[in-house]
Amino acid sequence: MCDGYTATLRPATQDDIEILVKWDGDPELAWLMGCSHRTPEESRARLSKLIGDRNSVVMCIVDPDGHVVGDIVLTEIGWRRREAELSVRIGERENRGKGIGQQAVRQMLDFAFGRLGLNRVYLRVCADNLRAIQCYRKCGFKREGAVKRKLAEGQEPRTVVLMTVSRFELLSKDVAS
Ligand SMILES: CC(C)(COP(=O)(O)OP(=O)(O)OC[C@H]1O[C@@H](n2cnc3c(N)ncnc32)[C@H](O)[C@@H]1OP(=O)(O)O)[C@@H](O)C(=O)NCCC(=O)NCCS
């Protein structure tokens, strides 16, 4: 697990944008996340807007030395519906598969349900991204359905799975375990 360390979350600031822009430009990450290619300028503008947006939460995932190893984001926060969409990435390949993703998702769910008072968090993940799906399952997400969609220009359609978790489900799981 994380070479023995605990990853933590902290709010992203404008100073973090360049590392996030770099990851946005990684074609392997874009494929795993089902995103279309963005130019650095498009990434900068999008991230800058997200960081200042009251309907989004952008957190950096940091190691004990304070190095940013990934990001985790809530977008489309619906304050009346009390729900939001989650996405997460660990930037460098060698840091994946060490439990950091599960730590980050659990901490973001605590924040979403505890601090923000949300009732439901959902996400979309490509069906061939088995590691991500397993990570989300371990954190309490359940599959709700799937659709086949063209995600990016020049690519074949891919199957996208919708997964959700509710505050109630997580609480009952905690009580049961
Ligand atoms: C998805 C992501 C955030 C998960 O974080 P992570 O730190 O790599 O994942 P974790 O190590 O916490 O958990 C991965 C789990 O999947 C399992 N796993 C790894 N490869 C797998 C595979 N090919 N098939 C099934 N399970 C797999 C691991 O064993 C682990 O499960 P376990 O705890 O039961 O052993 C990270 O891999 C990542 O950033 N990937 C690239 C971006 C991405 O895909 N983001 C999600 C877009 S929706």
The ligand as an SDF file (V2000), in Angstrom:
LIG
                    3D

 48 50  0  0  0  0  0  0  0  0999 V2000
   -7.7640    4.6320  -11.4660 C   0  0  0  0  0  0  0  0  0  0  0  0
   -6.7340    5.0350  -10.4390 C   0  0  0  0  0  0  0  0  0  0  0  0
   -7.0880    6.4110   -9.8380 C   0  0  0  0  0  0  0  0  0  0  0  0
   -6.7520    4.0090   -9.3040 C   0  0  0  0  0  0  0  0  0  0  0  0
   -5.7880    4.3650   -8.3610 O   0  0  0  0  0  0  0  0  0  0  0  0
   -4.6440    3.2920   -7.9700 P   0  0  0  0  0  0  0  0  0  0  0  0
   -3.8680    3.8690   -6.8690 O   0  0  0  0  0  0  0  0  0  0  0  0
   -3.9110    2.8900   -9.2020 O   0  0  0  0  0  0  0  0  0  0  0  0
   -5.5740    2.0620   -7.5050 O   0  0  0  0  0  0  0  0  0  0  0  0
   -5.4780    1.2100   -6.1680 P   0  0  0  0  0  0  0  0  0  0  0  0
   -4.1160    0.6160   -6.0780 O   0  0  0  0  0  0  0  0  0  0  0  0
   -5.9560    2.0120   -5.0130 O   0  0  0  0  0  0  0  0  0  0  0  0
   -6.5820    0.0960   -6.4480 O   0  0  0  0  0  0  0  0  0  0  0  0
   -6.5700   -0.6330   -7.6500 C   0  0  0  0  0  0  0  0  0  0  0  0
   -7.2560   -1.9680   -7.4520 C   0  0  0  0  0  0  0  0  0  0  0  0
   -7.4200   -2.5630   -8.7330 O   0  0  0  0  0  0  0  0  0  0  0  0
   -6.7570   -3.8160   -8.7780 C   0  0  0  0  0  0  0  0  0  0  0  0
   -6.2710   -3.9910  -10.1350 N   0  0  0  0  0  0  0  0  0  0  0  0
   -5.1220   -3.5390  -10.6920 C   0  0  0  0  0  0  0  0  0  0  0  0
   -5.0900   -3.8850  -11.9900 N   0  0  0  0  0  0  0  0  0  0  0  0
   -6.2380   -4.5580  -12.2410 C   0  0  0  0  0  0  0  0  0  0  0  0
   -6.7830   -5.1840  -13.4010 C   0  0  0  0  0  0  0  0  0  0  0  0
   -6.1370   -5.1560  -14.5670 N   0  0  0  0  0  0  0  0  0  0  0  0
   -7.9900   -5.7960  -13.2850 N   0  0  0  0  0  0  0  0  0  0  0  0
   -8.6700   -5.7980  -12.1220 C   0  0  0  0  0  0  0  0  0  0  0  0
   -8.2000   -5.2290  -10.9840 N   0  0  0  0  0  0  0  0  0  0  0  0
   -7.0040   -4.6190  -11.0600 C   0  0  0  0  0  0  0  0  0  0  0  0
   -5.6840   -3.7350   -7.7050 C   0  0  0  0  0  0  0  0  0  0  0  0
   -5.2800   -5.0170   -7.2720 O   0  0  0  0  0  0  0  0  0  0  0  0
   -6.4460   -2.9440   -6.6290 C   0  0  0  0  0  0  0  0  0  0  0  0
   -7.4180   -3.7590   -5.9940 O   0  0  0  0  0  0  0  0  0  0  0  0
   -7.1650   -4.4760   -4.5700 P   0  0  0  0  0  0  0  0  0  0  0  0
   -7.0530   -3.3710   -3.5680 O   0  0  0  0  0  0  0  0  0  0  0  0
   -8.3770   -5.3210   -4.4110 O   0  0  0  0  0  0  0  0  0  0  0  0
   -5.8910   -5.2620   -4.7030 O   0  0  0  0  0  0  0  0  0  0  0  0
   -5.2870    5.0910  -11.0550 C   0  0  0  0  0  0  0  0  0  0  0  0
   -4.9000    3.7900  -11.4760 O   0  0  0  0  0  0  0  0  0  0  0  0
   -5.1770    6.0640  -12.1970 C   0  0  0  0  0  0  0  0  0  0  0  0
   -4.9520    7.2410  -11.9820 O   0  0  0  0  0  0  0  0  0  0  0  0
   -5.3310    5.5670  -13.4430 N   0  0  0  0  0  0  0  0  0  0  0  0
   -5.2080    6.4350  -14.6110 C   0  0  0  0  0  0  0  0  0  0  0  0
   -6.3650    7.4470  -14.6700 C   0  0  0  0  0  0  0  0  0  0  0  0
   -7.7040    6.7480  -14.5640 C   0  0  0  0  0  0  0  0  0  0  0  0
   -7.9180    5.6870  -15.1240 O   0  0  0  0  0  0  0  0  0  0  0  0
   -8.6210    7.3940  -13.8200 N   0  0  0  0  0  0  0  0  0  0  0  0
   -9.9760    6.9240  -13.6770 C   0  0  0  0  0  0  0  0  0  0  0  0
  -10.8130    7.4540  -14.7750 C   0  0  0  0  0  0  0  0  0  0  0  0
  -12.5270    7.0920  -14.5130 S   0  0  0  0  0  0  0  0  0  0  0  0
  1  2  1  0
  2  3  1  0
  2  4  1  0
  2 36  1  0
  4  5  1  0
  5  6  1  0
  6  7  2  0
  6  8  1  0
  6  9  1  0
  9 10  1  0
 10 11  2  0
 10 12  1  0
 10 13  1  0
 13 14  1  0
 14 15  1  0
 15 16  1  0
 15 30  1  0
 16 17  1  0
 17 18  1  0
 17 28  1  0
 18 19  1  0
 18 27  1  0
 19 20  2  0
 20 21  1  0
 21 22  1  0
 21 27  2  0
 22 23  1  0
 22 24  2  0
 24 25  1  0
 25 26  2  0
 26 27  1  0
 28 29  1  0
 28 30  1  0
 30 31  1  0
 31 32  1  0
 32 33  2  0
 32 34  1  0
 32 35  1  0
 36 37  1  0
 36 38  1  0
 38 39  2  0
 38 40  1  0
 40 41  1  0
 41 42  1  0
 42 43  1  0
 43 44  2  0
 43 45  1  0
 45 46  1  0
 46 47  1  0
 47 48  1  0
M  END
$$$$
